[in-house]
Amino acid sequence: MKIAIITETFLPSTDGVVTRLKEAIKYLRKQDHEVIVIAPDLGVTEYEGAIVEGVKTTTLPFYRSKKFSMPQRKVKKLLQKHDPDLVHVVNPAFVGAAGVYYANKLSYPLLASYHTHVPKYLNYYRLYPFVPAVWWYFRKLHNYADVNLCTSKAIQGELLAKNFHNVHVWDRGVAVDHYHPDHKNKAMRERLSGGEPNNKLLVFVGRLAPEKEIEKIRPLLEKRDDLSLAIVGDGPDKEALEKTFAGTKTVFTGLLHGDELAQAFASSDALIFPSVTETLGLVILESMASGLPVIAAKSGPTMEQVEDGRTGLLFENENTDSMIEAVDQLENEQLYHQLSKNARKEAEKHSWQKPAKQILDYYHQTLEVYQQNLTKAAKKSKVKVTE
């Protein structure tokens, strides 16, 4: 098969979407499928034998820390140039909207995957009036697709309730060998704890943006002076967060990659995950693979990954006392070691092999649905002509 993947984000960016795509591409290339990635032009031209076609980027005024590609005719030219058997549009919004439009216009089988819960994000940017319009926009884009994917059962239910068609779950995965308790490192713990390695060390990993609700963690640091927090990542909210956490035992590391990121997970005591807007949150599984209990706000996608009292500790969203109580439970050494052991054991069930193979199955399913739709359309056309 020749597969064109059109995505709003790709290398050298690092996020859950890029991680998932990298694993899928590696698997597809091992199976000798041809892959073309159409993505914002950030200088990458190849990945694991897949051609990366860059398209012109721009910086949006409300999100200056990241470059995006707007809808453009170049997408049509690239699809015509490569003439794929199937088009997979990842998170259609900007350039992905052009991918949906031209795949439909040029009659290519189309799969679309939903990874970012933008309608919910709007609440954090005080754009409440636009929520219905944004839902309409994403539903319209996704319903052009023969098959739609999302990353959790909770989001699947929400999308189906919003009348998205033919929605399936693309399972989660983690690099179980890369993220491992063995990567624990004294120097990294010293760095993350701001020189206080004997403190209880919590780590947050992710994009620094309002929808991540990172500021909710501050009361923990005010309550206990034996807690340190490491915030790993970058994003539009970085300066505001540095002001919010000024005077607390908080270290901002910026982006970490590869071995450094694996060491950061393994050298901490627990992942703190306050967001309730995630469609999944791959960092949860990465931290579990590293042997870390997860302390997370309750949400549908999070509760699919974290079992309260077994692999982590859940707290009520917007409830500071509930969050503090969850963190305090880490002082129970027996419970802590059991949580760590269970977290690693659970993560080992979710290597990337299954979701990588699964995407290939969904590609075949997309081809089948496309053919079925063609047959239905031909029959309808024949009936009209007869009438």
N, C-alpha and C positions, 0 to 999 in steps of 0.2 A: 504494500500500500504506500501511496504518497500522501502525507498528511501535512496540511498547512495549519499551524497554530498561530492565531492572532491574539496578542496579549497586551494589556495595558502596562504590564511591568515585567521586566526580565533583567538578566545580568547586565551590569554588575550590581544592581539593586539586590538587597537581601530581605526577604520576607517569606511568609508561609506559602504564598502563591508561587514564588520563584523556586522555593525548595521543592514543592510538589511537581512543578514542571520539569525541573532538572532530573528528578528521579524517573518520571514518565518517559522523558526523552532518552535517557540512558537505556531503559528497558526496550523501548521501541527500536533503537538503533541496534541493540544486541539481537533483536529478532529480524534484522535486515530490512526494516521499514525505512522509507525515506522521509525525513522531517524537515520542513521549512518553518522557521519562526519569524513572524512579522511583528516587530516590537519597536518601542521608542529607540531612536538611534543614540546609543550611549557608548559607541565605539566597539562593541562586540560584533564579530562577523561570523563566528562559528562556535558551536558547543557540541562536543562528543560526536562530531561528524555531521551534525545538523547545521544547515545554512541559516544564518541569522540575517534577515533583511531589515535594516534600520530605516525608520521613517522619521521625518522632521519632528523635532520636539519644541515645546514651548513651556514657559513657567507660568503657572496660574497665580494670580495675585493673592488668593486666600490660602495657597499651599506652596510656598516658595522653596521648601526643602526638597522638592521632588519635581522631575521633569515629566511632562505628559505629551502624548501625541494626539492631536485633534483629528477628526474625520477628514480624510483626504483621498483624492482620486488615485494616488499612488498605490493604494491597497488593491484597487481593481487591476492595475497594470501588473502588480506582482502576482496576483492570482492567475491572471491570463498567462504570465510568463512561466509559472511553475505548473499550472493546470493539475491541481491535486485531485485525489479521489474523494477527499473529505476535508472539510474545514472545521476546526475546533476554535471557537472564540471564547477566550478566557476573560470573565468579568466585563462583558460588553458595557461600555459607558461612553468613551470618546472614540479612539481609533477602532475599538471593538465594534462600535455602532456601524462604522464603515464596513467592517468585516461581515457583520450580519447582513447589511444591505446588499453588498456586492456578491456575497455567497448566494443569496436568494436570487439576485438579478441574473447571475451567471449559471444558475441551476446546479449548485454544488450541494451535496448532502451536508447538513449543518448540525453540529453539536455545540451547545453553549453551557458554560459552567459558571455558577454563582458563588463567589468567594467572599465578597465584602458587603456588609450589611449597611449600605449607604443610606437608605431611608431612615434607619435608626440613628445614624451619625448626625443627621441634620438637627436633631434636638440639642446636640452639644455645641452647635454653631448658631443657635437661636434662629434657625430657618424653618420653624414649625409649619408655616403656611404652605411650604413647598412639598411637604411629605406626600400628600395624595398624588401630586403631579409626578414626583419621582417614582413612586410605585407604578403609576401608569406607564411611565417611560420604560422602566426595566421589564415590566410584564410584556409590553409590546415587542421589545427587542428579543426577549427569551422565547416568546411564542412564535417567532419565525423559525425557531430551531426544530429539527425532527426529534431530538432528545435533549433534555436539560439535566444537568447535574448540580448537586450542592454537596456540602461536606458534613452534614449531620442530620439526624432524623428530626430534630427540633426545627431546623430551618426548612427541611422538606415539608413538614406540616404547615409551616407558616406560608411558604410559597404556594402550596396547593390551595390553602385557604384564600390566597390572593388571586386564584385562577391562573397560575402558571401551569402550562401543559406538560405532561409526560416527564415528571421530575423524579430523579433517582439519586441515591446517595453514593458518592465517591468516597470510599473508606479512607481513614486516616492512616498515617504511617510514620516511622521514625528510623533514623540510621542507628540501629541498636549497638553497633560496634563503635561508632564515632562518639556517641553520647553514652558515657559509661562511668560508674563510680571510681574506676581506676585512674581517672584523669584528675583526681583531687591533687591540689598543688599548694604548698605552704606559701610560696611567693604570691600566688594569685589571691589567696585568702587575705594575706597582708594588704594587698593592693585594694581589694574590694571592701575591706572593713575599715579602710582609712587608718591602718596601723593599729587596729584593736582586734586582733584575730580571736581573742577569747570571748568576744561578744557573740550573741546569737546573730547570725548573718542571714538576712533575707535578701533575695535578688528579684528584681523585676527585669524582664527582657521583652523588648518590643518597641514599636513606634511611639515616639513621644508626641501624642496628640490628645486633644480634649476628650475624645470618645473612650480613651483608655482609662480615664478616671484615676490617674496615678496619685493625684493630690489627696485621695481618700486614705492613703497610707500614713500621712503625717501624724495623726493622733497616736499611732502606735509608738512612734519615736518620742512623743511628748510624755507618754505614759511610762515608758521604761527606758532607763539610761543605759541598759546593758544590751540594747538592740542596735545593730547597724544595718543600713540599707544600701545596696548597690543597684543603681539604675543603668541598665545596659541598653543602648540604642540611641537614636537621634530622631528628630522630627520638628514640626513647626511649633510645638509647645515647650521646647527645651529651655529657652530663656525664662519663661513664666514659671516653669517648674523649679529652676535653679533658685528663683526668688522665694517660691513657696517653701522649699526645703532648706533655705539658708538658716544656719544656726543649729541644724540637726546633724546627726551622724550619718550623712548621706554622701555617697561617692557617685558622680556621673562619669562613666567610663567612655561614653561615645559608643560607636559601633564596634563590636568584636566579631571576628570571623574564625572559622576553622578550629584549630586546636585551642586558641585562646577562649573561644566561646564554650567549647566543651569543658575546659578547665574552670571557667566561671561558674557554670552549672554545678559541677562536681565539688567545687571548693566552698559552696554555700551550704546553708542548713535547710532552706526551704524556698520554694518559689512563691511569691505573692502575686496574685492575679485578680485585680479588682474590677476588671472590665466585664460588662454584661452585654456588649454589642457584638461579640465575636460570632462568626459562623462556625468556628471550631476552636482555633487557638493552638497551633502546632507546638508552641513553646511548652505547653502543658505536657505533651508526650515526651518532648526532648528533656525536660527536667526530670520526669519520672524515669526515663531511661538512665539518667545520671544518678539515680538513687535518691532523688529529692521528693519529700512530701510536697503536695501542692496545697496552698491556702488560697481559696478562691471564693469570689462572690457567686452566689447561686444564680445560674441561668441554664436554660435548656441544653445548649451545646456543651457547657462546662460539666454539667451533671451526667452527661453521657460518657465523659472521660474520667471523672474523679468520683470515687465512691467514698462518701463521708465516713471517716473512722477506719478506713481500710487502706486507701492509697493517698488520702489527703484529708483536709478539714475544710468544710464549707461554711460560709457565713452568710447572713442575710444582707442583701444589698442595701446600701444607705444606712446600715446599722453599725455604728462604730463599736459599741459594746460587744456585739456578736463577733466582729473581726478581732478585737482584743482578746476575747475569750478563746477563739480558735488558735491564735498565736501562743497564748499562755499554755495550751495543752502540749506544746512541744517540749515543755520542761519535764514531762513524764518520759523518762528515758526508755522505758520498756515500750511504751506506745510509739515513741519516735523511731526506734529501730525497727519495729514491726511495720510502720508506715513506709519507711525507706525500702525495706525488703520487698514489701508488696508492690510498691510503685515500680521498682525495677522489673519484678516478675510480670506485672501487667504489661509494661512497655515491650517486653520481649515477644509478646503475642502479635505485635503490630509492626513487623518489618515492612519496608517499602515494596517487597516482592508482590504482595497481594493487591494493593491499590494500583501498582504499575501494570500488572496483568489485567486488572479490572478495567482500566481505561481502554485497553485494546478490545476487550469484550464489548464495551459500550460503543466503540467505533464500528464494530461489526453490526451491532444493533441499530446504529444510526443509518447504516447503508440499507438495512432491511426495511426500516420504517420509511426511509426515503422512497424506496421502490414501491412499497405499499401505497404511499401517498400519490405517487405517479400513476399507479394503476387505478386508484379511486378517481383521480382527476380525469383520466382518459375515459373511464366509464361514464362520469357525469357529462363530459363533453359529447360522448356518443349519444346519450339520452337526449340532450338538447338538440342535436342535429336531427335525430329521428322525429322529435316533436315538431 
